[in-house]
Amino acid sequence: MNITTTIDDTSARITPYGDIDLDTLPPLRAAADALPARVTDLIWDLNHTVFMDTAGLHLLFTPLPADGPNRRTTVTGLRRQPLRLLLLAADLHPATFDLTRLFPDTPPIGAQRTAPERP
C-alpha cells in the first residue's frame, strides 16, 4: 500500500492508496503515529480506498493512547463500500461508532431538521 502524508502547520492529511484491511492497518497506524505532536487535526482522505473491512473501523475509532496528542480526526472522500460499512456500524452500535466525530458537519443521530421559516 502507498500512503501519502501531507502536513500543513497543525493539520495533516493521510491518503492511503488501496484497500484498508488487516494487512494494511499497521502501516496506516504507523503513518498516524509518526505525525508531529503539533498536529491537532488529522484528515483521512479515502478517495483512493475502494474497500475497507473492520480494520478500517479499528483505524478510525480506536482511542488514542492517553499519553498521545489530542487530535480531531475527520474523514473525507468516502467511496460507496467504506461509507456503507461506517453507516452499518453506526446503525448497529451508535455509541461505539459515533459518525458525528468523523463528519463534524453531520447532525447527531435523532436530531430533527426544521424547515426554514418563511417570511
Backbone atoms as SQL, in Angstrom:
CREATE TABLE atoms (id INTEGER PRIMARY KEY, chain TEXT, resi INTEGER, resn TEXT, atom TEXT, x REAL, y REAL, z REAL);
INSERT INTO atoms VALUES
  (1, 'A', 1, 'MET', 'N', 0.849, -1.177, 0.000),
  (2, 'A', 1, 'MET', 'CA', 0.000, 0.000, 0.000),
  (3, 'A', 1, 'MET', 'C', 0.888, 1.231, 0.000),
  (4, 'A', 2, 'ASN', 'N', 0.508, 2.208, -0.792),
  (5, 'A', 2, 'ASN', 'CA', 1.164, 3.508, -0.772),
  (6, 'A', 2, 'ASN', 'C', 0.359, 4.435, 0.124),
  (7, 'A', 3, 'ILE', 'N', 1.066, 5.259, 0.865),
  (8, 'A', 3, 'ILE', 'CA', 0.432, 6.211, 1.774),
  (9, 'A', 3, 'ILE', 'C', 1.116, 7.555, 1.586),
  (10, 'A', 4, 'THR', 'N', 0.313, 8.588, 1.397),
  (11, 'A', 4, 'THR', 'CA', 0.844, 9.938, 1.294),
  (12, 'A', 4, 'THR', 'C', 0.414, 10.709, 2.533),
  (13, 'A', 5, 'THR', 'N', 1.371, 11.387, 3.155),
  (14, 'A', 5, 'THR', 'CA', 1.079, 12.227, 4.306),
  (15, 'A', 5, 'THR', 'C', 1.487, 13.655, 3.978),
  (16, 'A', 6, 'THR', 'N', 0.548, 14.571, 4.155),
  (17, 'A', 6, 'THR', 'CA', 0.803, 15.988, 3.928),
  (18, 'A', 6, 'THR', 'C', 0.544, 16.724, 5.230),
  (19, 'A', 7, 'ILE', 'N', 1.517, 17.519, 5.645),
  (20, 'A', 7, 'ILE', 'CA', 1.383, 18.279, 6.891),
  (21, 'A', 7, 'ILE', 'C', 1.423, 19.758, 6.569),
  (22, 'A', 8, 'ASP', 'N', 0.448, 20.486, 7.088),
  (23, 'A', 8, 'ASP', 'CA', 0.379, 21.934, 6.931),
  (24, 'A', 8, 'ASP', 'C', 0.150, 22.541, 8.310),
  (25, 'A', 9, 'ASP', 'N', 1.245, 22.935, 8.951),
  (26, 'A', 9, 'ASP', 'CA', 1.231, 23.515, 10.286),
  (27, 'A', 9, 'ASP', 'C', 0.623, 22.531, 11.288),
  (28, 'A', 10, 'THR', 'N', -0.627, 22.760, 11.746),
  (29, 'A', 10, 'THR', 'CA', -1.233, 21.880, 12.752),
  (30, 'A', 10, 'THR', 'C', -2.216, 20.878, 12.144),
  (31, 'A', 11, 'SER', 'N', -2.284, 20.819, 10.818),
  (32, 'A', 11, 'SER', 'CA', -3.187, 19.890, 10.135),
  (33, 'A', 11, 'SER', 'C', -2.386, 18.875, 9.330),
  (34, 'A', 12, 'ALA', 'N', -2.912, 17.658, 9.270),
  (35, 'A', 12, 'ALA', 'CA', -2.287, 16.614, 8.463),
  (36, 'A', 12, 'ALA', 'C', -3.362, 15.882, 7.683),
  (37, 'A', 13, 'ARG', 'N', -2.986, 15.455, 6.484),
  (38, 'A', 13, 'ARG', 'CA', -3.868, 14.651, 5.635),
  (39, 'A', 13, 'ARG', 'C', -3.103, 13.383, 5.283),
  (40, 'A', 14, 'ILE', 'N', -3.714, 12.243, 5.637),
  (41, 'A', 14, 'ILE', 'CA', -3.135, 10.954, 5.270),
  (42, 'A', 14, 'ILE', 'C', -4.025, 10.332, 4.207),
  (43, 'A', 15, 'THR', 'N', -3.410, 9.993, 3.076),
  (44, 'A', 15, 'THR', 'CA', -4.144, 9.427, 1.948),
  (45, 'A', 15, 'THR', 'C', -3.602, 8.037, 1.647),
  (46, 'A', 16, 'PRO', 'N', -4.372, 6.990, 1.968),
  (47, 'A', 16, 'PRO', 'CA', -3.964, 5.641, 1.581),
  (48, 'A', 16, 'PRO', 'C', -4.404, 5.348, 0.147),
  (49, 'A', 17, 'TYR', 'N', -3.581, 4.619, -0.578),
  (50, 'A', 17, 'TYR', 'CA', -3.898, 4.205, -1.941),
  (51, 'A', 17, 'TYR', 'C', -4.056, 2.696, -1.938),
  (52, 'A', 18, 'GLY', 'N', -5.308, 2.244, -1.821),
  (53, 'A', 18, 'GLY', 'CA', -5.591, 0.817, -1.775),
  (54, 'A', 18, 'GLY', 'C', -6.585, 0.504, -0.679),
  (55, 'A', 19, 'ASP', 'N', -6.852, -0.779, -0.540),
  (56, 'A', 19, 'ASP', 'CA', -7.825, -1.243, 0.435),
  (57, 'A', 19, 'ASP', 'C', -7.285, -1.126, 1.859),
  (58, 'A', 20, 'ILE', 'N', -8.216, -0.958, 2.804),
  (59, 'A', 20, 'ILE', 'CA', -7.853, -0.963, 4.216),
  (60, 'A', 20, 'ILE', 'C', -8.341, -2.283, 4.795),
  (61, 'A', 21, 'ASP', 'N', -7.373, -3.101, 5.218),
  (62, 'A', 21, 'ASP', 'CA', -7.687, -4.394, 5.814),
  (63, 'A', 21, 'ASP', 'C', -6.634, -4.708, 6.879),
  (64, 'A', 22, 'LEU', 'N', -6.667, -5.910, 7.384),
  (65, 'A', 22, 'LEU', 'CA', -5.756, -6.284, 8.468),
  (66, 'A', 22, 'LEU', 'C', -4.287, -6.133, 8.064),
  (67, 'A', 23, 'ASP', 'N', -3.967, -6.391, 6.789),
  (68, 'A', 23, 'ASP', 'CA', -2.582, -6.282, 6.330),
  (69, 'A', 23, 'ASP', 'C', -2.117, -4.836, 6.217),
  (70, 'A', 24, 'THR', 'N', -3.017, -3.933, 5.886),
  (71, 'A', 24, 'THR', 'CA', -2.621, -2.539, 5.680),
  (72, 'A', 24, 'THR', 'C', -2.827, -1.670, 6.925),
  (73, 'A', 25, 'LEU', 'N', -3.462, -2.217, 7.939),
  (74, 'A', 25, 'LEU', 'CA', -3.692, -1.440, 9.168),
  (75, 'A', 25, 'LEU', 'C', -2.388, -1.005, 9.853),
  (76, 'A', 26, 'PRO', 'N', -1.398, -1.872, 10.032),
  (77, 'A', 26, 'PRO', 'CA', -0.165, -1.430, 10.707),
  (78, 'A', 26, 'PRO', 'C', 0.541, -0.241, 10.037),
  (79, 'A', 27, 'PRO', 'N', 0.733, -0.230, 8.702),
  (80, 'A', 27, 'PRO', 'CA', 1.396, 0.947, 8.126),
  (81, 'A', 27, 'PRO', 'C', 0.545, 2.215, 8.220),
  (82, 'A', 28, 'LEU', 'N', -0.772, 2.072, 8.215),
  (83, 'A', 28, 'LEU', 'CA', -1.630, 3.248, 8.372),
  (84, 'A', 28, 'LEU', 'C', -1.527, 3.807, 9.784),
  (85, 'A', 29, 'ARG', 'N', -1.545, 2.929, 10.769),
  (86, 'A', 29, 'ARG', 'CA', -1.361, 3.384, 12.155),
  (87, 'A', 29, 'ARG', 'C', 0.019, 4.011, 12.345),
  (88, 'A', 30, 'ALA', 'N', 1.025, 3.428, 11.709),
  (89, 'A', 30, 'ALA', 'CA', 2.376, 3.973, 11.807),
  (90, 'A', 30, 'ALA', 'C', 2.441, 5.375, 11.205),
  (91, 'A', 31, 'ALA', 'N', 1.731, 5.590, 10.101),
  (92, 'A', 31, 'ALA', 'CA', 1.708, 6.920, 9.486),
  (93, 'A', 31, 'ALA', 'C', 1.085, 7.939, 10.433),
  (94, 'A', 32, 'ALA', 'N', 0.003, 7.564, 11.103),
  (95, 'A', 32, 'ALA', 'CA', -0.637, 8.474, 12.056),
  (96, 'A', 32, 'ALA', 'C', 0.243, 8.676, 13.288),
  (97, 'A', 33, 'ASP', 'N', 0.884, 7.611, 13.764),
  (98, 'A', 33, 'ASP', 'CA', 1.746, 7.712, 14.943),
  (99, 'A', 33, 'ASP', 'C', 2.989, 8.563, 14.675),
  (100, 'A', 34, 'ALA', 'N', 3.412, 8.635, 13.421),
  (101, 'A', 34, 'ALA', 'CA', 4.614, 9.386, 13.068),
  (102, 'A', 34, 'ALA', 'C', 4.368, 10.888, 12.934),
  (103, 'A', 35, 'LEU', 'N', 3.109, 11.308, 13.026),
  (104, 'A', 35, 'LEU', 'CA', 2.822, 12.741, 12.902),
  (105, 'A', 35, 'LEU', 'C', 3.435, 13.504, 14.073),
  (106, 'A', 36, 'PRO', 'N', 3.901, 14.725, 13.803),
  (107, 'A', 36, 'PRO', 'CA', 4.454, 15.530, 14.897),
  (108, 'A', 36, 'PRO', 'C', 3.384, 15.860, 15.946),
  (109, 'A', 37, 'ALA', 'N', 3.808, 16.082, 17.154),
  (110, 'A', 37, 'ALA', 'CA', 2.878, 16.376, 18.253),
  (111, 'A', 37, 'ALA', 'C', 2.078, 17.653, 18.011),
  (112, 'A', 38, 'ARG', 'N', 2.594, 18.572, 17.193),
  (113, 'A', 38, 'ARG', 'CA', 1.889, 19.833, 16.942),
  (114, 'A', 38, 'ARG', 'C', 0.632, 19.656, 16.079),
  (115, 'A', 39, 'VAL', 'N', 0.492, 18.492, 15.430),
  (116, 'A', 39, 'VAL', 'CA', -0.677, 18.238, 14.577),
  (117, 'A', 39, 'VAL', 'C', -1.889, 17.983, 15.464),
  (118, 'A', 40, 'THR', 'N', -2.899, 18.849, 15.325),
  (119, 'A', 40, 'THR', 'CA', -4.123, 18.727, 16.123),
  (120, 'A', 40, 'THR', 'C', -5.328, 18.301, 15.289),
  (121, 'A', 41, 'ASP', 'N', -5.207, 18.365, 13.965),
  (122, 'A', 41, 'ASP', 'CA', -6.287, 17.954, 13.062),
  (123, 'A', 41, 'ASP', 'C', -5.753, 16.940, 12.068),
  (124, 'A', 42, 'LEU', 'N', -6.373, 15.760, 12.049),
  (125, 'A', 42, 'LEU', 'CA', -5.985, 14.702, 11.124),
  (126, 'A', 42, 'LEU', 'C', -7.158, 14.389, 10.212),
  (127, 'A', 43, 'ILE', 'N', -6.910, 14.454, 8.917),
  (128, 'A', 43, 'ILE', 'CA', -7.922, 14.104, 7.917),
  (129, 'A', 43, 'ILE', 'C', -7.469, 12.823, 7.232),
  (130, 'A', 44, 'TRP', 'N', -8.328, 11.813, 7.268),
  (131, 'A', 44, 'TRP', 'CA', -8.102, 10.595, 6.489),
  (132, 'A', 44, 'TRP', 'C', -8.793, 10.798, 5.149),
  (133, 'A', 45, 'ASP', 'N', -8.029, 10.909, 4.091),
  (134, 'A', 45, 'ASP', 'CA', -8.563, 11.101, 2.738),
  (135, 'A', 45, 'ASP', 'C', -8.694, 9.730, 2.091),
  (136, 'A', 46, 'LEU', 'N', -9.929, 9.246, 1.972),
  (137, 'A', 46, 'LEU', 'CA', -10.168, 7.890, 1.482),
  (138, 'A', 46, 'LEU', 'C', -10.646, 7.858, 0.029),
  (139, 'A', 47, 'ASN', 'N', -10.316, 8.887, -0.734),
  (140, 'A', 47, 'ASN', 'CA', -10.690, 8.931, -2.150),
  (141, 'A', 47, 'ASN', 'C', -10.173, 7.740, -2.941),
  (142, 'A', 48, 'HIS', 'N', -9.044, 7.173, -2.538),
  (143, 'A', 48, 'HIS', 'CA', -8.419, 6.079, -3.285),
  (144, 'A', 48, 'HIS', 'C', -8.578, 4.741, -2.585),
  (145, 'A', 49, 'THR', 'N', -9.548, 4.661, -1.674),
  (146, 'A', 49, 'THR', 'CA', -9.824, 3.428, -0.943),
  (147, 'A', 49, 'THR', 'C', -11.196, 2.922, -1.358),
  (148, 'A', 50, 'VAL', 'N', -11.203, 1.858, -2.145),
  (149, 'A', 50, 'VAL', 'CA', -12.462, 1.306, -2.650),
  (150, 'A', 50, 'VAL', 'C', -13.085, 0.330, -1.658),
  (151, 'A', 51, 'PHE', 'N', -12.240, -0.363, -0.887),
  (152, 'A', 51, 'PHE', 'CA', -12.723, -1.375, 0.050),
  (153, 'A', 51, 'PHE', 'C', -12.106, -1.147, 1.424),
  (154, 'A', 52, 'MET', 'N', -12.929, -1.327, 2.451),
  (155, 'A', 52, 'MET', 'CA', -12.458, -1.233, 3.827),
  (156, 'A', 52, 'MET', 'C', -13.213, -2.286, 4.634),
  (157, 'A', 53, 'ASP', 'N', -12.469, -3.120, 5.372),
  (158, 'A', 53, 'ASP', 'CA', -13.147, -4.078, 6.249),
  (159, 'A', 53, 'ASP', 'C', -13.095, -3.545, 7.681),
  (160, 'A', 54, 'THR', 'N', -13.328, -4.394, 8.646),
  (161, 'A', 54, 'THR', 'CA', -13.403, -3.927, 10.033),
  (162, 'A', 54, 'THR', 'C', -12.087, -3.323, 10.527),
  (163, 'A', 55, 'ALA', 'N', -10.995, -3.583, 9.843),
  (164, 'A', 55, 'ALA', 'CA', -9.730, -2.930, 10.204),
  (165, 'A', 55, 'ALA', 'C', -9.862, -1.411, 10.072),
  (166, 'A', 56, 'GLY', 'N', -10.657, -0.962, 9.110),
  (167, 'A', 56, 'GLY', 'CA', -10.900, 0.470, 8.960),
  (168, 'A', 56, 'GLY', 'C', -11.645, 1.042, 10.155),
  (169, 'A', 57, 'LEU', 'N', -12.558, 0.265, 10.722),
  (170, 'A', 57, 'LEU', 'CA', -13.254, 0.716, 11.929),
  (171, 'A', 57, 'LEU', 'C', -12.267, 0.866, 13.082),
  (172, 'A', 58, 'HIS', 'N', -11.348, -0.092, 13.189),
  (173, 'A', 58, 'HIS', 'CA', -10.321, -0.002, 14.237),
  (174, 'A', 58, 'HIS', 'C', -9.436, 1.226, 14.016),
  (175, 'A', 59, 'LEU', 'N', -9.085, 1.482, 12.780),
  (176, 'A', 59, 'LEU', 'CA', -8.235, 2.629, 12.470),
  (177, 'A', 59, 'LEU', 'C', -8.913, 3.939, 12.862),
  (178, 'A', 60, 'LEU', 'N', -10.181, 4.079, 12.532),
  (179, 'A', 60, 'LEU', 'CA', -10.876, 5.346, 12.725),
  (180, 'A', 60, 'LEU', 'C', -11.452, 5.525, 14.127),
  (181, 'A', 61, 'PHE', 'N', -11.699, 4.438, 14.851),
  (182, 'A', 61, 'PHE', 'CA', -12.395, 4.553, 16.136),
  (183, 'A', 61, 'PHE', 'C', -11.612, 4.085, 17.355),
  (184, 'A', 62, 'THR', 'N', -10.415, 3.544, 17.182),
  (185, 'A', 62, 'THR', 'CA', -9.632, 3.136, 18.343),
  (186, 'A', 62, 'THR', 'C', -9.126, 4.388, 19.049),
  (187, 'A', 63, 'PRO', 'N', -9.369, 4.500, 20.337),
  (188, 'A', 63, 'PRO', 'CA', -8.917, 5.699, 21.054),
  (189, 'A', 63, 'PRO', 'C', -7.394, 5.832, 21.013),
  (190, 'A', 64, 'LEU', 'N', -6.957, 7.079, 20.981),
  (191, 'A', 64, 'LEU', 'CA', -5.524, 7.349, 21.027),
  (192, 'A', 64, 'LEU', 'C', -4.991, 7.042, 22.416),
  (193, 'A', 65, 'PRO', 'N', -3.710, 6.712, 22.514),
  (194, 'A', 65, 'PRO', 'CA', -3.131, 6.480, 23.849),
  (195, 'A', 65, 'PRO', 'C', -3.268, 7.727, 24.714),
  (196, 'A', 66, 'ALA', 'N', -3.433, 7.520, 26.001),
  (197, 'A', 66, 'ALA', 'CA', -3.626, 8.640, 26.932),
  (198, 'A', 66, 'ALA', 'C', -2.455, 9.614, 26.895),
  (199, 'A', 67, 'ASP', 'N', -1.255, 9.107, 26.623),
  (200, 'A', 67, 'ASP', 'CA', -0.086, 9.985, 26.582),
  (201, 'A', 67, 'ASP', 'C', 0.157, 10.566, 25.195),
  (202, 'A', 68, 'GLY', 'N', -0.717, 10.251, 24.222),
  (203, 'A', 68, 'GLY', 'CA', -0.567, 10.760, 22.866),
  (204, 'A', 68, 'GLY', 'C', -1.209, 12.131, 22.709),
  (205, 'A', 69, 'PRO', 'N', -0.969, 12.765, 21.564),
  (206, 'A', 69, 'PRO', 'CA', -1.555, 14.087, 21.328),
  (207, 'A', 69, 'PRO', 'C', -3.069, 14.013, 21.151),
  (208, 'A', 70, 'ASN', 'N', -3.741, 15.086, 21.508),
  (209, 'A', 70, 'ASN', 'CA', -5.193, 15.175, 21.341),
  (210, 'A', 70, 'ASN', 'C', -5.464, 15.680, 19.928),
  (211, 'A', 71, 'ARG', 'N', -6.013, 14.813, 19.074),
  (212, 'A', 71, 'ARG', 'CA', -6.249, 15.160, 17.670),
  (213, 'A', 71, 'ARG', 'C', -7.709, 14.989, 17.305),
  (214, 'A', 72, 'ARG', 'N', -8.200, 15.959, 16.554),
  (215, 'A', 72, 'ARG', 'CA', -9.526, 15.827, 15.960),
  (216, 'A', 72, 'ARG', 'C', -9.331, 15.061, 14.657),
  (217, 'A', 73, 'THR', 'N', -10.049, 13.959, 14.510),
  (218, 'A', 73, 'THR', 'CA', -9.913, 13.114, 13.338),
  (219, 'A', 73, 'THR', 'C', -11.190, 13.181, 12.509),
  (220, 'A', 74, 'THR', 'N', -11.042, 13.471, 11.218),
  (221, 'A', 74, 'THR', 'CA', -12.174, 13.502, 10.300),
  (222, 'A', 74, 'THR', 'C', -11.843, 12.661, 9.073),
  (223, 'A', 75, 'VAL', 'N', -12.873, 12.377, 8.278),
  (224, 'A', 75, 'VAL', 'CA', -12.726, 11.557, 7.082),
  (225, 'A', 75, 'VAL', 'C', -13.324, 12.309, 5.901),
  (226, 'A', 76, 'THR', 'N', -12.683, 12.179, 4.757),
  (227, 'A', 76, 'THR', 'CA', -13.200, 12.764, 3.531),
  (228, 'A', 76, 'THR', 'C', -13.022, 11.763, 2.392),
  (229, 'A', 77, 'GLY', 'N', -13.778, 11.957, 1.325),
  (230, 'A', 77, 'GLY', 'CA', -13.620, 11.144, 0.130),
  (231, 'A', 77, 'GLY', 'C', -14.080, 9.711, 0.252),
  (232, 'A', 78, 'LEU', 'N', -15.067, 9.456, 1.088),
  (233, 'A', 78, 'LEU', 'CA', -15.531, 8.074, 1.262),
  (234, 'A', 78, 'LEU', 'C', -16.173, 7.540, -0.007),
  (235, 'A', 79, 'ARG', 'N', -15.749, 6.379, -0.426),
  (236, 'A', 79, 'ARG', 'CA', -16.354, 5.684, -1.554),
  (237, 'A', 79, 'ARG', 'C', -17.540, 4.877, -1.035),
  (238, 'A', 80, 'ARG', 'N', -18.272, 4.268, -1.924),
  (239, 'A', 80, 'ARG', 'CA', -19.524, 3.600, -1.580),
  (240, 'A', 80, 'ARG', 'C', -19.382, 2.519, -0.511),
  (241, 'A', 81, 'GLN', 'N', -18.482, 1.564, -0.684),
  (242, 'A', 81, 'GLN', 'CA', -18.389, 0.453, 0.263),
  (243, 'A', 81, 'GLN', 'C', -17.896, 0.902, 1.647),
  (244, 'A', 82, 'PRO', 'N', -16.830, 1.709, 1.731),
  (245, 'A', 82, 'PRO', 'CA', -16.427, 2.160, 3.074),
  (246, 'A', 82, 'PRO', 'C', -17.520, 2.973, 3.777),
  (247, 'A', 83, 'LEU', 'N', -18.244, 3.782, 3.017),
  (248, 'A', 83, 'LEU', 'CA', -19.337, 4.552, 3.612),
  (249, 'A', 83, 'LEU', 'C', -20.420, 3.626, 4.139),
  (250, 'A', 84, 'ARG', 'N', -20.780, 2.598, 3.357),
  (251, 'A', 84, 'ARG', 'CA', -21.790, 1.644, 3.817),
  (252, 'A', 84, 'ARG', 'C', -21.347, 0.932, 5.096),
  (253, 'A', 85, 'LEU', 'N', -20.067, 0.569, 5.167),
  (254, 'A', 85, 'LEU', 'CA', -19.555, -0.087, 6.370),
  (255, 'A', 85, 'LEU', 'C', -19.689, 0.840, 7.575),
  (256, 'A', 86, 'LEU', 'N', -19.313, 2.098, 7.437),
  (257, 'A', 86, 'LEU', 'CA', -19.427, 3.044, 8.547),
  (258, 'A', 86, 'LEU', 'C', -20.880, 3.251, 8.963),
  (259, 'A', 87, 'LEU', 'N', -21.771, 3.376, 7.988),
  (260, 'A', 87, 'LEU', 'CA', -23.188, 3.575, 8.306),
  (261, 'A', 87, 'LEU', 'C', -23.781, 2.346, 8.998),
  (262, 'A', 88, 'LEU', 'N', -23.407, 1.168, 8.545),
  (263, 'A', 88, 'LEU', 'CA', -23.892, -0.065, 9.171),
  (264, 'A', 88, 'LEU', 'C', -23.376, -0.172, 10.610),
  (265, 'A', 89, 'ALA', 'N', -22.091, 0.099, 10.808),
  (266, 'A', 89, 'ALA', 'CA', -21.527, 0.042, 12.153),
  (267, 'A', 89, 'ALA', 'C', -22.219, 1.041, 13.072),
  (268, 'A', 90, 'ALA', 'N', -22.456, 2.253, 12.569),
  (269, 'A', 90, 'ALA', 'CA', -23.123, 3.281, 13.384),
  (270, 'A', 90, 'ALA', 'C', -24.565, 2.904, 13.676),
  (271, 'A', 91, 'ASP', 'N', -25.222, 2.252, 12.723),
  (272, 'A', 91, 'ASP', 'CA', -26.607, 1.831, 12.934),
  (273, 'A', 91, 'ASP', 'C', -26.687, 0.731, 13.991),
  (274, 'A', 92, 'LEU', 'N', -25.745, -0.205, 13.964),
  (275, 'A', 92, 'LEU', 'CA', -25.768, -1.319, 14.909),
  (276, 'A', 92, 'LEU', 'C', -25.276, -0.925, 16.296),
  (277, 'A', 93, 'HIS', 'N', -24.276, -0.039, 16.361),
  (278, 'A', 93, 'HIS', 'CA', -23.668, 0.353, 17.636),
  (279, 'A', 93, 'HIS', 'C', -23.385, 1.860, 17.636),
  (280, 'A', 94, 'PRO', 'N', -24.425, 2.683, 17.724),
  (281, 'A', 94, 'PRO', 'CA', -24.232, 4.139, 17.604),
  (282, 'A', 94, 'PRO', 'C', -23.335, 4.745, 18.674),
  (283, 'A', 95, 'ALA', 'N', -23.307, 4.196, 19.860),
  (284, 'A', 95, 'ALA', 'CA', -22.450, 4.764, 20.907),
  (285, 'A', 95, 'ALA', 'C', -20.975, 4.493, 20.627),
  (286, 'A', 96, 'THR', 'N', -20.687, 3.354, 20.035),
  (287, 'A', 96, 'THR', 'CA', -19.305, 2.984, 19.735),
  (288, 'A', 96, 'THR', 'C', -18.806, 3.665, 18.474),
  (289, 'A', 97, 'PHE', 'N', -19.656, 3.712, 17.459),
  (290, 'A', 97, 'PHE', 'CA', -19.270, 4.263, 16.162),
  (291, 'A', 97, 'PHE', 'C', -20.036, 5.554, 15.909),
  (292, 'A', 98, 'ASP', 'N', -19.630, 6.589, 16.612),
  (293, 'A', 98, 'ASP', 'CA', -20.272, 7.903, 16.515),
  (294, 'A', 98, 'ASP', 'C', -19.727, 8.646, 15.298),
  (295, 'A', 99, 'LEU', 'N', -20.513, 8.677, 14.227),
  (296, 'A', 99, 'LEU', 'CA', -20.060, 9.302, 12.986),
  (297, 'A', 99, 'LEU', 'C', -19.970, 10.818, 13.075),
  (298, 'A', 100, 'THR', 'N', -20.632, 11.424, 14.053),
  (299, 'A', 100, 'THR', 'CA', -20.538, 12.879, 14.173),
  (300, 'A', 100, 'THR', 'C', -19.113, 13.304, 14.519),
  (301, 'A', 101, 'ARG', 'N', -18.339, 12.390, 15.063),
  (302, 'A', 101, 'ARG', 'CA', -16.929, 12.686, 15.337),
  (303, 'A', 101, 'ARG', 'C', -16.122, 12.717, 14.049),
  (304, 'A', 102, 'LEU', 'N', -16.417, 11.796, 13.129),
  (305, 'A', 102, 'LEU', 'CA', -15.680, 11.733, 11.862),
  (306, 'A', 102, 'LEU', 'C', -16.176, 12.746, 10.844),
  (307, 'A', 103, 'PHE', 'N', -17.472, 13.050, 10.905),
  (308, 'A', 103, 'PHE', 'CA', -18.077, 14.009, 9.981),
  (309, 'A', 103, 'PHE', 'C', -18.641, 15.137, 10.820),
  (310, 'A', 104, 'PRO', 'N', -17.850, 16.136, 11.153),
  (311, 'A', 104, 'PRO', 'CA', -18.296, 17.152, 12.121),
  (312, 'A', 104, 'PRO', 'C', -19.514, 17.956, 11.676),
  (313, 'A', 105, 'ASP', 'N', -19.818, 17.986, 10.391),
  (314, 'A', 105, 'ASP', 'CA', -20.978, 18.743, 9.926),
  (315, 'A', 105, 'ASP', 'C', -22.260, 17.921, 9.931),
  (316, 'A', 106, 'THR', 'N', -22.180, 16.669, 10.398),
  (317, 'A', 106, 'THR', 'CA', -23.327, 15.777, 10.433),
  (318, 'A', 106, 'THR', 'C', -24.105, 15.995, 11.724),
  (319, 'A', 107, 'PRO', 'N', -25.430, 16.194, 11.620),
  (320, 'A', 107, 'PRO', 'CA', -26.201, 16.337, 12.861),
  (321, 'A', 107, 'PRO', 'C', -26.213, 15.017, 13.623),
  (322, 'A', 108, 'PRO', 'N', -26.280, 15.076, 14.942),
  (323, 'A', 108, 'PRO', 'CA', -26.323, 13.848, 15.744),
  (324, 'A', 108, 'PRO', 'C', -27.524, 12.982, 15.358),
  (325, 'A', 109, 'ILE', 'N', -27.373, 11.682, 15.541),
  (326, 'A', 109, 'ILE', 'CA', -28.472, 10.757, 15.257),
  (327, 'A', 109, 'ILE', 'C', -29.659, 11.139, 16.123),
  (328, 'A', 110, 'GLY', 'N', -30.827, 11.215, 15.519),
  (329, 'A', 110, 'GLY', 'CA', -32.032, 11.573, 16.242),
  (330, 'A', 110, 'GLY', 'C', -32.337, 13.058, 16.190),
  (331, 'A', 111, 'ALA', 'N', -31.398, 13.846, 15.693),
  (332, 'A', 111, 'ALA', 'CA', -31.661, 15.291, 15.593),
  (333, 'A', 111, 'ALA', 'C', -32.634, 15.525, 14.439),
  (334, 'A', 112, 'GLN', 'N', -33.595, 16.362, 14.684),
  (335, 'A', 112, 'GLN', 'CA', -34.581, 16.652, 13.649),
  (336, 'A', 112, 'GLN', 'C', -34.221, 17.957, 12.975),
  (337, 'A', 113, 'ARG', 'N', -34.377, 17.938, 11.670),
  (338, 'A', 113, 'ARG', 'CA', -34.158, 19.169, 10.925),
  (339, 'A', 113, 'ARG', 'C', -35.456, 19.940, 10.893),
  (340, 'A', 114, 'THR', 'N', -35.353, 21.215, 11.054),
  (341, 'A', 114, 'THR', 'CA', -36.537, 22.045, 10.991),
  (342, 'A', 114, 'THR', 'C', -36.499, 22.841, 9.700),
  (343, 'A', 115, 'ALA', 'N', -37.655, 23.012, 9.138),
  (344, 'A', 115, 'ALA', 'CA', -37.753, 23.776, 7.893),
  (345, 'A', 115, 'ALA', 'C', -37.494, 25.242, 8.190),
  (346, 'A', 116, 'PRO', 'N', -36.825, 25.935, 7.261),
  (347, 'A', 116, 'PRO', 'CA', -36.589, 27.354, 7.491),
  (348, 'A', 116, 'PRO', 'C', -37.896, 28.115, 7.525),
  (349, 'A', 117, 'GLU', 'N', -37.924, 29.127, 8.349),
  (350, 'A', 117, 'GLU', 'CA', -39.137, 29.941, 8.447),
  (351, 'A', 117, 'GLU', 'C', -39.334, 30.726, 7.163),
  (352, 'A', 118, 'ARG', 'N', -40.580, 30.808, 6.760),
  (353, 'A', 118, 'ARG', 'CA', -40.901, 31.585, 5.552),
  (354, 'A', 118, 'ARG', 'C', -41.253, 32.998, 5.955),
  (355, 'A', 119, 'PRO', 'N', -40.818, 33.949, 5.156),
  (356, 'A', 119, 'PRO', 'CA', -41.138, 35.343, 5.502),
  (357, 'A', 119, 'PRO', 'C', -42.601, 35.653, 5.405);
